[in-house]
């Protein structure tokens, strides 16, 4: 065994090296037979679980993106609907304002027309009243001048002639 003995720096090579080598190989055989297959099996299961979780996460992300797009579409549709309702309400309000303005203008025209007719009627009544007063004055003046009472037809003729002269502004007849 002396042949096997030697020194190589810190390590001494002697008979224990062979025993250590055999123990190492036996340990390596035991590890590769019983431990490594279990480690490979556990790591493979872990790899599959991670791959499955990644797949599920990708599916969840895809589903979330789809739901987000649908929600955005619904939001856009809701905004379009709201805008169309606002536009319709604005248009309806404008129409109502126009109708109310037209009704107010029509009512104003009717009121003005009614007032104008009342004024004309009052003016006609006033003119008739003045004519009657003038006719009565003419009759009284004529009775005083002539000294007698006229019959109804003469009375009317005289009144009409006096009114015509007053209306024409010509009192020289």
Secondary structure, 3 states (H helix, E strand, C coil): CCCCCEEECCEEECHHHHHHHHHHHHHHHHHHHHHHHHHHHHHHHHHHHHHHHHHHHHHHHHHHHHHHHHHHHHHHHHHHHHHHHHHHHHHHHHHHHHHHHHHHHHHHHHHHHHHHHHHHHHHHHHHHHHHHHHHHHHHHHHHHHHCCCCCHHHHHHHHHHHHHHHHHCCCCC
